[in-house]
C-alpha cells in the first residue's frame, strides 16, 4: 500500500468531500414532486404495508402512481450500526439489476434526510432513508397471481415464458457471483401482456425483479450456498403450483443443460433439503 498517496491532499479531499444524500433520477416533473427526502416523508397516500423497519405507501402523481418506501431503521441486529443499510442495499441492487439488463420497477429517487457525519462517509446522523419507484401498471407479484389466478399456471406457453425469464435472470445473477438471498415468488413482479389471457396486447408476460435489500456478492463457499438458497426460495411455492417435470425443466434451463448431470443432481438434492426443517410459507 502506498501510504504517501493515501494521505496526499487529493486523497484527503476525496475523503472529506460531502457525498450526495438525495438523488432524483426521474423525469423533470418527478424532480419537483420528489425534491427531497423530507418532502417524501410528508407525502400522503394509500398505505400498502408497514413493519418495524419500513413502511410503504402508494401515492398518485400528475401522470403516474409511485411507491414511496420509508425506512425507520437501518436494519436488524448489527446492521443497525454496521455495514450497508437495507435501504442502501435495495436501491443499489435495483441499479445493479438495471445495469445487467434485468427488468425492475423504474427507480425515481432515493437517499436520506441529511448528509450525515463526515459528509456521509459514516453511517450515522443521516436520518430516515427513502426509496421511490414508479408503479408498473398491471404488475402483480407472482405469489399473489398464483393464488388469485391459478388457471394461468395450466397454460403451457404462458408458464414457459414466465419460468424461462426467471431462470435466465437467476442464472445471470449467479454467474456474476451475486446472491439475492430472498428470491421468493412475492419478490418477483409479472406484467401479463398476453392477449390469450385477455389481459394485454399479445407481447407475452414480462418478469421483473424487485425488493432485494440483502443481495450482494459473497465470497467462498457462501456463493454456492447462496445460489442454493435462491433456488430453494423459488421452489417453496414452485412445489405447490408446478409439476415435478416442470420444475426439472426450469432447472435444466437455469443450468443450460439438455440432460441432468452429476453436479445438477447434487445441487437439486441440496435445494430440496434446504428448507426441509422449516414450515413452508
C-alpha positions in Angstrom: 0.0 0.0 0.0 1.3 3.4 -0.9 0.8 5.4 2.3 2.1 8.6 0.7 -0.7 8.5 -1.9 -3.2 7.6 0.8 -2.5 10.7 2.8 -1.9 13.0 -0.1 -4.0 16.2 -0.3 -6.3 14.9 -3.2 -7.0 11.7 -1.3 -7.9 13.5 1.9 -10.1 15.9 -0.1 -12.0 12.9 -1.6 -12.4 11.5 2.0 -13.9 14.8 3.3 -15.9 15.7 0.2 -19.6 15.5 1.0 -21.5 12.6 -0.5 -24.9 13.2 -2.2 -27.5 12.3 0.3 -30.5 12.6 -2.1 -30.7 11.5 -5.7 -33.6 12.1 -8.2 -33.1 10.3 -11.5 -36.6 10.6 -12.8 -38.2 13.0 -15.2 -38.3 16.8 -14.7 -41.8 16.7 -13.1 -40.7 13.9 -10.8 -37.7 16.0 -9.7 -40.2 18.6 -8.4 -42.5 16.0 -6.8 -39.7 14.2 -5.0 -37.4 17.1 -4.5 -36.1 15.9 -1.1 -36.3 13.1 1.4 -38.0 15.4 3.9 -40.7 16.2 1.3 -41.2 12.4 0.6 -41.6 11.7 4.3 -44.6 14.1 4.3 -46.4 12.6 1.3 -49.8 11.2 1.8 -51.1 8.1 0.1 -52.5 4.6 0.3 -50.8 2.5 3.0 -49.6 -0.7 1.5 -47.5 -2.3 4.2 -45.6 -1.5 7.4 -43.2 -3.2 9.8 -40.7 -2.1 12.4 -38.1 -1.4 9.7 -40.0 0.3 7.0 -43.4 1.4 5.6 -44.7 1.6 2.0 -47.4 3.9 0.6 -48.8 4.4 -2.9 -49.1 8.0 -4.0 -50.6 9.4 -7.2 -48.6 11.9 -9.2 -49.6 14.1 -12.1 -49.2 11.4 -14.7 -48.4 8.2 -12.8 -48.5 6.5 -9.5 -45.5 5.9 -7.3 -44.5 3.7 -4.4 -42.7 5.5 -1.6 -40.8 3.3 0.9 -39.6 4.9 4.1 -37.1 3.2 6.4 -37.3 3.9 10.1 -34.2 1.7 10.8 -31.0 0.8 9.1 -31.7 -2.9 9.6 -31.8 -5.7 12.1 -29.2 -6.7 14.7 -25.7 -5.4 13.8 -26.9 -3.8 10.6 -28.5 -1.1 12.8 -24.9 0.1 13.4 -22.5 -1.5 10.9 -22.3 -2.2 7.2 -24.7 -1.4 4.4 -28.2 -0.5 5.4 -31.3 -2.2 4.0 -32.2 1.0 2.2 -28.8 1.2 0.5 -28.9 -2.4 -0.4 -32.3 -2.0 -2.0 -31.5 0.9 -4.3 -28.0 -0.2 -5.1 -29.3 -3.6 -6.2 -32.1 -2.1 -8.3 -29.4 -0.1 -10.1 -27.2 -3.2 -10.4 -30.1 -5.2 -11.9 -30.7 -2.4 -14.4 -27.0 -2.5 -15.4 -27.3 -6.2 -16.1 -30.4 -5.7 -18.2 -32.7 -7.4 -15.6 -36.1 -5.5 -15.6 -37.1 -3.8 -12.4 -39.7 -1.1 -11.4 -38.2 2.3 -12.5 -36.2 3.9 -9.8 -37.1 7.5 -9.4 -35.4 8.8 -6.2 -33.6 7.6 -3.2 -31.4 8.8 -0.3 -31.5 10.2 3.2 -32.9 13.2 5.0 -29.4 14.6 5.8 -25.8 14.2 4.5 -24.7 12.6 7.8 -21.4 12.6 9.6 -18.2 13.2 7.8 -20.1 14.2 4.7 -22.0 10.9 4.5 -18.8 8.7 4.9 -20.1 7.4 8.2 -23.4 5.6 8.6 -24.8 7.9 11.3 -26.7 11.1 11.5 -28.5 10.8 8.2 -32.0 10.3 9.5 -34.6 8.3 7.7 -34.0 6.8 4.2 -36.5 6.9 1.4 -36.8 4.9 -1.9 -39.2 6.0 -4.6 -40.2 3.7 -7.6 -42.7 4.3 -10.3 -45.7 2.0 -10.5 -45.6 -0.7 -13.2 -49.1 -0.6 -14.5 -50.8 -4.0 -14.3 -47.9 -5.7 -12.4 -48.6 -8.3 -9.7 -46.3 -10.4 -7.7 -46.0 -14.0 -8.7 -47.2 -15.3 -5.4 -50.5 -13.3 -5.5 -51.0 -14.3 -9.1 -50.7 -18.0 -8.3 -53.2 -17.6 -5.5 -55.7 -15.5 -7.4 -55.4 -16.9 -10.9 -54.2 -20.5 -10.6 -55.6 -21.3 -14.1 -52.8 -19.3 -15.7 -50.3 -21.9 -14.5 -52.1 -24.5 -16.5 -51.4 -22.6 -19.8 -48.2 -24.1 -21.1 -46.9 -21.4 -23.4 -47.6 -18.7 -20.8 -46.0 -20.6 -18.0 -42.9 -21.5 -20.0 -42.4 -17.8 -20.9 -42.5 -16.8 -17.2 -40.3 -19.6 -15.9 -37.7 -19.1 -18.6 -37.3 -15.4 -17.7 -37.0 -16.3 -14.0 -34.4 -18.9 -14.8 -32.5 -16.6 -17.1 -32.3 -13.7 -14.6 -31.4 -16.1 -11.7 -28.6 -17.6 -13.8 -27.3 -14.2 -14.8 -27.1 -13.0 -11.2 -25.4 -16.2 -10.0 -23.0 -16.1 -13.0 -21.9 -12.7 -11.7 -21.4 -14.1 -8.2 -24.5 -12.3 -6.9 -26.9 -13.9 -4.4 -30.4 -12.5 -3.9 -30.9 -14.3 -0.5 -34.7 -13.8 -0.6 -35.7 -14.8 -4.2 -39.3 -15.8 -3.4 -42.3 -15.5 -5.6 -43.6 -12.5 -3.8 -40.4 -10.6 -4.8 -41.0 -11.3 -8.5 -43.4 -9.0 -10.4 -45.2 -10.1 -13.5 -46.8 -7.9 -16.2 -49.1 -10.0 -18.2 -49.2 -8.7 -21.8 -50.5 -11.9 -23.3 -53.6 -11.4 -25.4 -54.5 -15.1 -24.8 -55.4 -14.3 -21.2 -57.4 -11.2 -22.2 -55.1 -9.0 -20.1 -52.8 -7.5 -22.6 -51.6 -6.8 -26.1 -50.0 -10.1 -27.1 -46.4 -9.5 -26.4 -46.2 -12.1 -23.7 -45.7 -12.0 -19.9 -42.8 -9.9 -18.6 -40.9 -10.7 -15.4 -39.4 -8.0 -13.1 -37.2 -8.5 -10.0 -37.5 -6.2 -7.0 -37.3 -6.0 -3.2 -33.7 -7.2 -2.8 -32.2 -5.3 0.2 -29.9 -8.2 1.3 -28.4 -9.2 -2.1 -24.7 -9.0 -2.5 -21.6 -10.7 -3.9 -20.5 -13.2 -1.2 -17.1 -14.9 -1.0 -16.0 -18.5 -1.0 -18.5 -21.3 -0.1 -21.2 -18.7 0.6 -21.6 -18.1 -3.1 -22.7 -21.7 -3.8 -24.7 -21.8 -0.6 -26.5 -18.5 -1.6 -27.3 -19.9 -5.1 -28.8 -23.0 -3.5 -30.9 -20.8 -1.2 -32.2 -18.7 -4.1 -33.3 -21.8 -5.9 -34.8 -23.2 -2.7 -36.8 -20.0 -2.2 -38.2 -20.2 -5.7 -39.1 -23.9 -5.1 -41.0 -23.1 -1.9 -44.1 -22.2 -3.9 -42.9 -23.9 -7.0 -43.5 -27.3 -5.5 -47.1 -26.3 -4.8 -48.0 -24.9 -8.2 -45.7 -26.7 -10.6 -45.3 -30.4 -11.5 -42.0 -32.2 -10.9 -41.3 -32.3 -14.6 -41.9 -28.6 -14.9 -39.6 -27.9 -12.0 -36.9 -30.1 -13.6 -37.3 -28.2 -16.9 -36.9 -24.9 -15.1 -33.6 -26.2 -13.5 -32.3 -27.5 -16.8 -33.0 -24.1 -18.4 -31.3 -22.4 -15.5 -28.2 -24.6 -16.0 -28.4 -24.6 -19.8 -28.5 -28.4 -19.8 -30.2 -30.8 -22.1 -29.9 -33.6 -19.5 -29.3 -33.6 -15.8 -25.6 -34.2 -14.9 -24.0 -35.4 -11.7 -23.4 -31.8 -10.4 -27.0 -31.0 -11.1 -28.3 -34.0 -9.2 -26.2 -32.9 -6.2 -27.4 -29.3 -6.4 -31.1 -30.4 -6.7 -30.5 -32.6 -3.6 -29.2 -29.6 -1.7 -32.0 -27.3 -2.8 -34.7 -29.8 -1.8 -33.1 -30.3 1.6 -32.5 -26.5 2.2 -35.8 -25.8 3.9 -36.6 -29.4 4.9 -37.0 -28.5 8.6 -38.9 -25.2 8.0 -42.6 -24.8 7.6 -43.3 -23.8 4.0 -44.6 -20.3 3.6 
